[in-house]
Amino acid sequence: MFFADSPSKRFMMYGACFLAGVAIGSLALEERRGFFVFAVLFGVLLPPLAVFWRTRTARTIFYCAIAVVLGAGRVNAEFPAVDETHIASQAGQEMVFDGWVAAEPDEREDHTRLLVEVEAPYHGRVLVKTDRFPVMPYGTPIEVACELERPFEIASGRQVGPRNDNTFRYDRYLRRDDVYVICRDAMVQAQKAERRGSRAIAALLGVKQKMQKVIGENLPEPHASFLGGLLYGARSTIPAELQESFRRTGTSHIVAISGYNITVVTSMVMLALMAVLIPRKKAFWLAIAAIAGFVIMVGAQASVVRAGAMGMLGLTAQQVGRLARPLPLIVAAAVGMVLVNPFVLLFDAGFQLSFLAVIGLTYLAPDLEKFFAWLPKRIGQVVAETSGAIVLTLPLMMYHFERVSVVAPVANTAILLAIPWIMLGGFAAVLGAWIAPLLGQVLFGLTWVLLSYVIKMVELFARLPFASVEARVSWWVMAGVYILIVWMLSRRIAPLQHDK
């Protein structure tokens, strides 16, 4: 049976079954009663399979089914018990409650979104939409007055996420952050009380805010916001016109903290390090250290940690892919992250794009390099890696965002080699400004030149009339495409790689 003739293949199969169970649970088993029926059904049907069918195929099916049940059970266990003390039980009511800001504020052009951890007499989390000012940093104890609403009730017919129709389930999207109730147009007031949360995270976010201030003092807009997006993911302050240019050219991943972004950018960092004659092994460890430092610097929140882990996975898969099969490593990482938060599997587009990008970089890029052998080696490698990531992520991006960038491969090739130098130059400029203002100004000036180049190239490609086209696919078409891709990759990989 496929994936059942070696330990690593059995592990991948059972891991895939576990992920399938998580997917089933995420979509269907939203009540513990549903999981009970699901578990009983498997419990009745599977024992005869294990007792009377004494073939390896029957045992494999049996263990796979157990993994499916465990996956569904993991989702079921994540749902909170919404009793009278959970804040979600008060949906539809006008409330005044106390809490504290449990994550870095998400600042938008006309409002701020706060993730609030509610305190007694209720518990749970609330997503609060309020005014930009006054600023409520992480850990601030606050009093909130608003009308609580269930997320799904406001999702229908309004733009609340990547899709503007009834198919987008805003409640499932927020479930990743353990949020089951929201309040809009809230009145928020800071309380005179001891700050909450982790002092370490607060200190890290403080460093990030100081970086943001230094960048704003030394660079004009949109260069300052763009550099902030590259260094710590502050994309909400980037002007709307420039953000639209990034979307039209398929380059918006460079200013988003996601595994997709970190995987691609750190691949470019490795190329830059090797370009200055640093051996590949040393460049690999330097890039890993850079990712770890980046995660710590921007606050080490759960989404950032996941993105950093995906970036490290992408580099490791590329590194070991020359000697061993990296697919078990990728499956193990997926299972581990889903164990921590099962809702990221289906409801976090960044998580999905990250894994697909890693697979594209690992398995497609080496073959694609042959088609770009006529280019200089470094440029050919960049084009191949970018194309591999784009090919694997394209169906998912068409489903989520209903748009395809025709110029993405060329636009990414034109700018990606500059990105690691901008990031290195930006970090050096910030440090230089802290040590000696004049040194910081010189380094910021050099970084401004590279930033200007990238912005001009993105705007140039975005102005092309065919740069971006609408392309919508249904979920079953997307699933069919990925099944075909998996089948094609399995036929190519299986004859070439064997367990040791």
Secondary structure, 3 states (H helix, E strand, C coil): CCCCCCHHHHHHHHHHHHHHHHHHHHHHCCCHHHHHHHHHHHHHHHHHHHHHCCCHHHHHHHHHHHHHHHHHHHHHHHCCCCCCCEHHHHCCCEEEEEEEECCCCEECCCCEEEEEEECCCCECEEEEEECCCCCCCCCCEEEEEEEEECHHHHHCCCCCCCCCCCCCCHHHHHHCCCEEEEECCCEEEECCCCCCCCHHHHHHHHHHHHHHHHHHHHCCCCHHHHHHHHHHCCHHHCCHHHHHHHHHHCCHHHHCCCHHHHHHHHHHHHHHHHHCCCCHHHHHHHHHHHHHHHHHHCCCCHHHHHHHHHHHHHHHHHHHCCCCCCHHHHHHHHHHHHHHCCCHHHHCHHHHHHHHHHHHHHHHHHHHHHHHCCCCHHHHHHHHHHHHHHHHHHHHHHHHHCEEECCHHHHHHHHHCCHHHHHHHHHHHHHHHHHCHHHHHHHHHHHHHHHHHHHHHHHHHHCCCCCEEECCCCHHHHHHHHHHHHHHHHHHHCCCCCCC
